[in-house]
């Protein structure tokens, strides 16, 4: 693809505006200022604008390390949203894949690909979500078996699907669930007489949150990561 077309579609600007920023040498290709509009680039070419890498036209896919205090919505009148953390030209087209509570941290996926998003959140797909859970009280014996058998939540007609619970310490566990019911993790522990004091999502399906991704930071997903959740 020509560089001017790549930049125009990535930034959502006109060809005339693109030519202006090319003349000003604000675009770099693999670290080198480039002013030739007909320079050929592809998805693997490192094209940057004012130090920020541009992503090729087409669907966008990101992972975010969500901080406490942000909600998983595209807009809100009272609280900052996860989109406020995304510094991309087309951030307004994104939506979070599923939801985390405002006080829950960790992995959030964002995309503008509605079909891909639905494939992850659909109950029929049963994508596994892994959480690190801190509890108010030490875990009693036998809770692993209760979670494996399914927990009946207050106000629900059916128990949860089998969940896998791994003890890390007396008050810290790793939990894998395949659903996304309202406040599910907190309600599951409330049903066994405990309370969640901190909740952090570590993974969705085969995609794990990068250990070195700072709180509030994000990165684009690789093609392999995107394909792994189709």
HELIX and SHEET records of a PDB file:
HELIX    1   1 UNK A    3  UNK A   11  1                                   9    
HELIX    2   2 UNK A   15  UNK A   23  1                                   9    
HELIX    3   3 UNK A   82  UNK A   85  5                                   4    
HELIX    4   4 UNK A   91  UNK A   93  5                                   3    
HELIX    5   5 UNK A  114  UNK A  121  1                                   8    
HELIX    6   6 UNK A  143  UNK A  149  1                                   7    
HELIX    7   7 UNK A  184  UNK A  191  1                                   8    
HELIX    8   8 UNK A  223  UNK A  228  1                                   6    
SHEET    1   A 4 UNK A  32  UNK A  33  0                                        
SHEET    2   A 4 UNK A  27  UNK A  29 -1                                        
SHEET    3   A 4 UNK A  47  UNK A  49 -1                                        
SHEET    4   A 4 UNK A  52  UNK A  53 -1                                        
SHEET    1   B 4 UNK A  95  UNK A  96  0                                        
SHEET    2   B 4 UNK A 105  UNK A 111 -1                                        
SHEET    3   B 4 UNK A  61  UNK A  66 -1                                        
SHEET    4   B 4 UNK A 218  UNK A 220 -1                                        
SHEET    1   C 6 UNK A  95  UNK A  96  0                                        
SHEET    2   C 6 UNK A 105  UNK A 111 -1                                        
SHEET    3   C 6 UNK A 196  UNK A 204  1                                        
SHEET    4   C 6 UNK A 129  UNK A 135 -1                                        
SHEET    5   C 6 UNK A 172  UNK A 177 -1                                        
SHEET    6   C 6 UNK A 164  UNK A 169 -1                                        
SHEET    1   D 4 UNK A  95  UNK A  96  0                                        
SHEET    2   D 4 UNK A 105  UNK A 111 -1                                        
SHEET    3   D 4 UNK A 196  UNK A 204  1                                        
SHEET    4   D 4 UNK A 207  UNK A 208 -1                                        
END                                                                             
